[in-house]
Amino acid sequence: MSDFVFVWFRNAVMQVILLVGPVLIVALVLGIIISLIQVLTQIHDPSVAFVPKFLAVMTIILLFGGVILNTLVRFLVSIVSAWSQIP
């Protein structure tokens, strides 16, 4: 039973990394670009950094939300089916 929990916990962590990773990478890259632009132009308004990152992350979530949701549903179904097969 404990092997089941550890294996599926490891799989769950990997799923989180794979699903959230692209969104975080987009936010990180865009944040670095915006920071460079702010340093070069000396405009340090917080909304200049927040709004583009927010729009980019929301766009990525809207575009890939279905894929993320389908992956999570398949993962949940595999956990439930594996759970029902434990003696």
TORDREN-201833 format. One record per residue (C-alpha): chain; residue number from 1; x, z, y. Coordinates in steps of 0.05 Angstrom, whole numbers, padded with zeros to 5 digits, m for minus. Layout:
<atoms>
<atom chaine="A" num="NUM" east="X" up="Z" north="Y"/>
...
</atoms>
This chain:
<atoms>
<atom chaine="A" num="1" east="00000" up="00000" north="00000"/>
<atom chaine="A" num="2" east="00056" up="00017" north="00049"/>
<atom chaine="A" num="3" east="00090" up="m00050" north="00034"/>
<atom chaine="A" num="4" east="00025" up="m00085" north="00053"/>
<atom chaine="A" num="5" east="00023" up="m00049" north="00120"/>
<atom chaine="A" num="6" east="00096" up="m00062" north="00136"/>
<atom chaine="A" num="7" east="00093" up="m00135" north="00118"/>
<atom chaine="A" num="8" east="00030" up="m00148" north="00158"/>
<atom chaine="A" num="9" east="00056" up="m00107" north="00217"/>
<atom chaine="A" num="10" east="00118" up="m00150" north="00218"/>
<atom chaine="A" num="11" east="00075" up="m00213" north="00214"/>
<atom chaine="A" num="12" east="00031" up="m00187" north="00270"/>
<atom chaine="A" num="13" east="00091" up="m00175" north="00315"/>
<atom chaine="A" num="14" east="00116" up="m00245" north="00301"/>
<atom chaine="A" num="15" east="00048" up="m00274" north="00318"/>
<atom chaine="A" num="16" east="00047" up="m00237" north="00384"/>
<atom chaine="A" num="17" east="00117" up="m00262" north="00401"/>
<atom chaine="A" num="18" east="00099" up="m00334" north="00383"/>
<atom chaine="A" num="19" east="00033" up="m00334" north="00420"/>
<atom chaine="A" num="20" east="00053" up="m00297" north="00483"/>
<atom chaine="A" num="21" east="00124" up="m00324" north="00487"/>
<atom chaine="A" num="22" east="00108" up="m00392" north="00519"/>
<atom chaine="A" num="23" east="00065" up="m00360" north="00573"/>
<atom chaine="A" num="24" east="00120" up="m00310" north="00589"/>
<atom chaine="A" num="25" east="00173" up="m00364" north="00591"/>
<atom chaine="A" num="26" east="00132" up="m00405" north="00640"/>
<atom chaine="A" num="27" east="00123" up="m00344" north="00685"/>
<atom chaine="A" num="28" east="00197" up="m00327" north="00680"/>
<atom chaine="A" num="29" east="00222" up="m00397" north="00697"/>
<atom chaine="A" num="30" east="00172" up="m00404" north="00754"/>
<atom chaine="A" num="31" east="00191" up="m00336" north="00780"/>
<atom chaine="A" num="32" east="00264" up="m00354" north="00782"/>
<atom chaine="A" num="33" east="00250" up="m00420" north="00817"/>
<atom chaine="A" num="34" east="00205" up="m00385" north="00869"/>
<atom chaine="A" num="35" east="00258" up="m00331" north="00880"/>
<atom chaine="A" num="36" east="00310" up="m00384" north="00893"/>
<atom chaine="A" num="37" east="00264" up="m00419" north="00943"/>
<atom chaine="A" num="38" east="00250" up="m00353" north="00977"/>
<atom chaine="A" num="39" east="00324" up="m00337" north="00983"/>
<atom chaine="A" num="40" east="00339" up="m00406" north="01011"/>
<atom chaine="A" num="41" east="00282" up="m00405" north="01061"/>
<atom chaine="A" num="42" east="00284" up="m00330" north="01075"/>
<atom chaine="A" num="43" east="00208" up="m00325" north="01066"/>
<atom chaine="A" num="44" east="00195" up="m00260" north="01029"/>
<atom chaine="A" num="45" east="00120" up="m00258" north="01027"/>
<atom chaine="A" num="46" east="00094" up="m00228" north="00962"/>
<atom chaine="A" num="47" east="00036" up="m00277" north="00957"/>
<atom chaine="A" num="48" east="00086" up="m00335" north="00956"/>
<atom chaine="A" num="49" east="00112" up="m00308" north="00890"/>
<atom chaine="A" num="50" east="00046" up="m00284" north="00861"/>
<atom chaine="A" num="51" east="m00002" up="m00342" north="00871"/>
<atom chaine="A" num="52" east="00039" up="m00398" north="00839"/>
<atom chaine="A" num="53" east="00057" up="m00355" north="00778"/>
<atom chaine="A" num="54" east="m00016" up="m00334" north="00771"/>
<atom chaine="A" num="55" east="m00040" up="m00405" north="00774"/>
<atom chaine="A" num="56" east="00012" up="m00430" north="00725"/>
<atom chaine="A" num="57" east="m00003" up="m00374" north="00674"/>
<atom chaine="A" num="58" east="m00078" up="m00385" north="00680"/>
<atom chaine="A" num="59" east="m00068" up="m00460" north="00670"/>
<atom chaine="A" num="60" east="m00026" up="m00449" north="00607"/>
<atom chaine="A" num="61" east="m00079" up="m00400" north="00581"/>
<atom chaine="A" num="62" east="m00135" up="m00450" north="00595"/>
<atom chaine="A" num="63" east="m00097" up="m00507" north="00563"/>
<atom chaine="A" num="64" east="m00073" up="m00470" north="00501"/>
<atom chaine="A" num="65" east="m00126" up="m00415" north="00495"/>
<atom chaine="A" num="66" east="m00162" up="m00451" north="00438"/>
<atom chaine="A" num="67" east="m00098" up="m00457" north="00398"/>
<atom chaine="A" num="68" east="m00081" up="m00384" north="00410"/>
<atom chaine="A" num="69" east="m00151" up="m00363" north="00390"/>
<atom chaine="A" num="70" east="m00151" up="m00406" north="00327"/>
<atom chaine="A" num="71" east="m00084" up="m00377" north="00307"/>
<atom chaine="A" num="72" east="m00108" up="m00306" north="00317"/>
<atom chaine="A" num="73" east="m00172" up="m00319" north="00277"/>
<atom chaine="A" num="74" east="m00132" up="m00350" north="00219"/>
<atom chaine="A" num="75" east="m00085" up="m00290" north="00220"/>
<atom chaine="A" num="76" east="m00143" up="m00241" north="00219"/>
<atom chaine="A" num="77" east="m00176" up="m00278" north="00162"/>
<atom chaine="A" num="78" east="m00111" up="m00277" north="00122"/>
<atom chaine="A" num="79" east="m00104" up="m00201" north="00134"/>
<atom chaine="A" num="80" east="m00176" up="m00188" north="00113"/>
<atom chaine="A" num="81" east="m00170" up="m00231" north="00050"/>
<atom chaine="A" num="82" east="m00104" up="m00199" north="00031"/>
<atom chaine="A" num="83" east="m00134" up="m00130" north="00044"/>
<atom chaine="A" num="84" east="m00192" up="m00144" north="m00004"/>
<atom chaine="A" num="85" east="m00143" up="m00163" north="m00060"/>
<atom chaine="A" num="86" east="m00107" up="m00095" north="m00058"/>
<atom chaine="A" num="87" east="m00124" up="m00054" north="m00120"/>
</atoms>
